[in-house]
Amino acid sequence: MKILIITGRLAEGIVRERCKDIKEYDIEIYVANVDVAAFITPKHIKNLELGDYDLVLVPGLTAGAKWEELEREKGVTIRLGPIHAYDIPYVLKNIEKIQLSHKIPACKLIESIKAEEILKEVESIDDFIFEINGVKIGGNSRMKIVAEIVNATELGRDELINKINYYLESGADIIDLGIPLEYETQRVKNCVKIAKDYCDVISIDTFSPKAIKAGIDSGADMVMSISLENFKAIQCIQLKERAIVVVERDINLLRSLVNLVKKYTDKVIADPILEIPNIIDSLIRYKRYREMDSTTPILFGTGNVTELMDADSIGINAVLAYIAEEIGVDLLFTTETSPKTKGCIKELYYASFMVKGAKMRKTPPKDLGLSLLVLKDKVKYPEIDFTSNLSFIEAEEEKKFVRDPKGDFKIWLAEGKIVCSHEKLNIVGKDAKSIFDTILKAGLVSRLDHASYLGRELKKAEIALKLGKNYTQDQELNFGIYN
């Protein structure tokens, strides 16, 4: 295949360096009369003779250009390459696997295809111990996510439904309803009945035999938690179709309790208890229990760690999920009680696919098309040395402030959206561009400095929204040790 790669003057060096060792294809490079490759348009290559090429790769950041029209005119395939020249070898290595696009950069296509392959591969596993309303538990199946709604009976109907829907959208396989120490039996029943209308598998989390019975009678599919202290609860409840989580630190006693509960139901799950401090002892306990009992599904309470550590949950969840997969855990239990743990369900959901996919392919959990990287990048691209090619001046802040005669804006976050309020119009959205486009369309800004300010603040609000951080207008986002 003969391929022409289009680039700009500043990226020429990187493109040539990355292409020099590619032997599979006949590659030529054309440097357009423009410094920044992202500014290349069809007019820059319109006069080129392209008939000898099988494929023309243009920079991935030129997605807005009308490449389809030029492709028809020239009679040659013209498609987007990667966003960064560094990824050219990676794209060419996988080029037979993808249908290159006029709108989506090639590197993004490859990542999405790899992710889709992992998702399908993992979900196709049909090796499990038992099912709870269609959710496969144990065996070689993916670790399932059990998401707890703390003090569920204290929530109003709408609040409970909204939280259930949010948990399910985040990837929860089982919704666990946490019952407080003080409760009303009727509220437990109502809570379970409401939840069953929105979720296939509902768990009830309480040590109270009375609350357990109320939950089971109302349709709960799983009970958390049975221990030596409340073991009598299973003796008065018909549990044949219910799953039971047995909780105990002493693994010998846990094994005995699990065997006793199996007289009432085959759907038994063991929880040796993950706790912090003493996390190493906990992990050893899990490992030893799995060595004693190779088949009973095990539950792993990651929320016990993320709630009790002042560190971002995403990395903690990734590591814990990998450890859990190695041990042979089958369910990951978490909650999102505090702001610092918001997102834990989604993090564990993706982690469960990453670690299972890595195990199936006998590789580390990397380069799978899925990642839990948020604040850091996997690859640091080489920087272009522009100082020797361009003239420039040092940036200088303008201290003078002039109010826009068309008025001011107040910006804040509410209910998962950005609110941008002006005396003439209130705008709500989830991204900076759509809100700013609406502002321009309504003619609510007249000064360039005001427009620049709005762009900065709206983007800060968007970043805060995506990361679950606080946003206060005119204050910098807090990134902890990186500030």
N, C-alpha and C positions, 0 to 999 in steps of 0.2 A: 504494500500500500504506500502510495506517495502522498505525503502530508506537508502542507504549507502552514507554518505557525506565524501568526501576525503578532507583533509586539511594538512597543514604543521605545524611544531612545534610552530612557533611564533603565528599563528592565532588560535591555539587550544582553548585557553581560550575564545576568542570571539565566536567561533563556538559553544562551549558547552553552553555558556551563552544564546546565541540567540535561541538555539534549546530546551532548558529545558522546556519551557512552551508550546511547540507544541504538541497537543494531537491527532490531526487528523490523523497522520501517525506514523508508527513504524519506528523510526529513530535510526540509529547507526552511529558512527563516527570512521573513521580510520585516524590516524595520520601517514602520510608517513615519511620516513627517510630523511627529507629535512627541512631546516628552513623556507624558503620562499615558500608559496603555489604556487606562479606563476611559480616556477621552477619544479613543478611535471610533470612527463612524464609517459606514459604507463608502462615503466619498473618498476616504483615504486609500482604498484599494480598488475603487471602481474602474480604474484604467489598467489594472493588472491583467495579464493573460493567465487565466486560471484553468484552462482546459486540460492541462497535463496532470492536474492533481485529482486524487480521489477524495481528499478531505482538506478543507481549510478550517483551521482552528483559530478563532478570534478570542481576545481576552474575556474571561468570565464576567468581569464587571461591566461589559458593554451590552448587558441584556436588554436595555431599552432601545437599542438601535434596530433599524428595520432590515435585519439580515435575511429574513425570508424573501423579501423583494429582490435583493441582490442575488440570492441563491437561484431564484427562478430566471433572472436575467442572464446569469453566467452559466447556468446548467451544470453547476458543481455544488456538492454538499458543503455548506458553510454553517458551522455550528460553534457554540460556546465551548471554549476550553475551560481550564480551572481558573479560579479567582486569582491565585498566586502562581507565578511561573515556577516556583519551587516544586509544585505538585504535578508538573507535566509528566515526568516518568511514571508516577503513580496512576495518572489517568490513562496513559498509553498502555500500561500493563493490563488494565481492566477494560480497555475500550470495546472489546468484543462482547462484554456482558451488558452494555448499556445502549440505549437509544439516545444519542446525543440530541440536545435541545437548542432552540433559538432563545429560550427564556430562562432556563435553569442551568447554572454553571456545571460543568462536567463533574467536578469534585463533589458537589452536593448530590448529584444523581447517584454516584457510586456509593456514597455513605448511606443514602436512603435504601438502595437495593440491598446492601450488606445487612442493614438493620432489619429489613423485611424478611430476608432469608433466615436470620437468627430467630426472629419472632415466630415464623412458621415452623421452623425446625423444632423449637422448644415446645410450642403448643401442640405439635403432632404426637408427642410422647404419650403412649397409651398404657404405660406401666404404672399402676397405682394400687394402693391397699384397699381403699374404700372410697365411696362418693358421699358427699353431703349435698343433696339436691342438685346433682350434676357437677359439683366442684370436686375435682379429683384430688385426693389426699394421699401422700406417701408414695412409696415405690421410687421410681425414677422421675416422677413428674416434677414440674417446677414448684419451688417453694411458694406457697400461697400466702397472701397478705391478709392478716386479721387486724382490722382497724377499730380501735375502741372509741366510743363516744362516752366520755366521762360524765357521770351524773345525768344519764340520759333521761331519767324520769323527771328531772327538774326543768327540762326544756319544754317550751310550747310546741304545739303540733307543727307549725310552719318552720320553726327553728330546727326541730328534729329532722323534718323532711329535707330541708336545705342542706343540713350537715350530712345526711345519708347520701344525697345526690352528689355532693362535693367529694365525699370519700370514694364513692363508686367511680366517678369520673377520674379520680386520681389513681385508680387501679386496685382498690380494695376488692378482695374476693369474698370476704366474710365481714359483716358488720357486727361488732360486739357492743352490746348495750351495757354500760357500767351502771350498776345500781348502788346508790349511796347507802351508808349504814342505817340512816333513818329514811324510811320509804313508806308509801301507801300501796297496799297490794293491788288496788284497782288501777293505780297509775302504772304499775309494772305491767299489768295486763294490757292496758291501753297502749303503752309504749311499744310493746312487742307487736301488737296487732297493726299499728300504724307502720312500723318498720317492715313487716312482712308484705305490705302492699307495694313496697319499693325495692326490696332486695330479696334475692333467692335464698340466701343463707344468713340467718340471724343467730347470734350467740348472746347468751345472757351471762353477765359477769358479776357474781355475788357468791358469798359463802353462806348466805341465809337459806336454809331448807325451804322456808315458806316462800321466799322470793323465787327460788328455783322452780318450785311447783307452779307458782303463778305464771312464770315465763313459759314453762313447758306446756301448761294447759292452754296458753294463748298462741302456741305455734312455734316457739323457739326451736331451732334445729341443733343447737350446741350449748353445752353448759360449761362455764368457767366460774368457779374452779372447785373441784372435789378434792378434799384432803382428808387426813385422819380425823380432824376436828368435826367436819360436817359429813362424814361418810354415810351417816344414816339417811341423808337426803335421797340417795339412790334407791333405798329400800321401799320407799312409798310412792315411787314414780315409775310409770311404764316407760322405759328408755330404749326399747329395741330399735327404734328408728332414729334415735338421737345420738349425737357425738358427745363424748365426755372428755374434758381435759383434767387430768389428775396432776396435782401440784405437790411436790415434796423435795426438800433438799437432800435428804438421805436417800441415795440411789437404791440401796437394798430395800428400804421400806417402799420407795416409789415403785419398784418392780413388783413387790407383793401387792400393793394397792391396784396397780394396773391389771394384774391377773385376777384380782377379786372383781373389779369393775367389768372385766370381760365376760363374767357370768351373766351380766345384765344386758350388755351390748357389745357388738364386735367393733364398734366405732370408738376406739379409745386412743387418746393422745396423751403423751407424757410431757410434763414440764418440770425439768430439774431446777429451774429458776436461775435466770441470768441476773446478776446484781452487781452494783457498784457502790462502795468499794468491794474488794474481793473478786474482781472480774476474772483473774487467772484461775482461782479456785473454782469459779462457776464454769469456766470453759473446760477445765479438767473433768468436772462432774458430768458435763454433757458428753464429752468424749467417752468416758468410762461407761455411762449408761448406754450409749450406742453400741459399745463393744459387748455389753451384757445382753442387749435386746436389739437385734438387727432389723426388726420389722415394724414394731409399733411406731407410728408417726410421732415426731417430737416437735414441740412448740418452743420458740426462741424469742424471749421478750426484749427486743432491741430498744423499745421505748424506755426501759429501765436505765439504759445508758445515756441515750440522747437527752432525756429530760434532766439528768443529773450531772451534765457536763457543759460548761460554758465554752462550747466550740461549735462551729457550724456542723449541722447534722449530716450534710450530704457525704462528706468523706467518712464520717463514722459509720454511717449506714452501709456504704460501699464495702468497707473492711469487714464489718460484722456479717454482712451477707456472704462474703467470700469464705469467712471462717465457718459460718453456719453450713454452707454447701459442703465444705470439706468434712465437717463432722458427720453430716448426714441428716441435717434438720429438714423438716417438712413444712413448717408454718412459721412465718415471721410476724410477731405481734408488736404493734406500735399504736401510738396515739399522737394527736397534734394539740395537746392541751395548752402549751405555752407558745408565744410568738416565735421563739427560736427553733421550735420543732415543726413549724408550718412547712409543709412539703414533704414530710417524712414518708408518707404513704406512696407518693409518686416516686420518690427516691428509691425506696425498697422494691417497688414494682419493677422499675428498670433494672435495678441491681439483680433481681431474681432471674431475669432473662440473661443478663451479662454473665453471671457466674455459672448458670446452667449451660449456656452456649459455650463458654470457655471449657467447661468440663467435658462436654460432648466432643469438642474439637481438640481436646488435650493441649490447650494453649492458655496463657495468662488471659485475664479479662481485658484485653486491649485490642484495638484494630478490628472491632466487631461491627462497626457502624453505629453502635450504641455507646454512649459515654455519660458519665456524671460530672463532667468538667463544666464548671460555671464561671468561676473567677479567673481560672488559669487556662492556658491553651496547651495542647499536647505538643505542638510544633512551634518553635520560634523561627519565623521566616527571616532570612537574611535581609538586612535593611539596605535600601538603595542609597548610595552616596551622591546626594544631589548638589553638594556644595561646590563641586568642581565643574558642574554643568550649568548651573543656573545662578543668576544674580539674585540677591535677596536683601531684605532689610529685617532688622530685629523687630519683633512684635512689641507694641507699646500700648498699655491700657489707657483709654480715654477717661479721665477723671470727671469731666464735665457731664452733668445730667440735665437733660431737657425733657420735660414731660410731653408725651404724645397727646396732642389736642383731641384725639379720638377716644381717649380714656384709658384706664388701667384695667389689669386683669388680676384676679385672685385664683390661685391654683392649689388644689388639694386632692387627696385620694379618699375615695369613699366607696364601699361595697365592691371592691375589686375593679374600680374604674378611676380614670383621671377626670376631675371636674375643673373646668376652666370657665370662670365667671366674669362677665363684663356687664356693665349697667344695661346694655341693650340686648344681651344674649348670653344664655348659659349653655355651654357645650360639654358633652360627656363622651368619653371614648377610652380606648385602651392603648392607643399609640400616639406618639407625638405628631407624626406626619398628618394623620387624618384630622386631628384637632386643629393643627396650624393651617392646613388647607381650608378648613371650614372658616377659620378666622379671616383668611385672605379673601375668600369668596364673599363673606359678609361685609368686607371693607372696614374692618374694625381696627386696622393699624395703618399708620401713615408714615412713620419714621423707620429708617433702616436699623438704627440702633435699638429701637423697641422690638422690631421683628427679630433681630439677633438675640435679644434678651429672652423673648418668648420661646424661641427655638431651644435655647440652652435649658431653660427651666422645665419645659415640657419633656425634653429628653431625660433630664434628671428624674422627673416624676415617673416616666415610663420605666427607667432602670429600677427605681425603688419598687414599683409595682411588680415587676417581674421577679425581683429578688426577695420580695416580702419585707422590705425595709421601710422604716419611717421616712416620710418626706415632709419637709417644711420649706416653704418658698423662701428663697434667698439664703438658704443655709446649705453648705456642702453635705453630700451624703457621707455617712460614717462607715468607713471600711476598716475599722479596728486598727491592727498593727500596721496596715498599709497606708494609713492616713499620714 
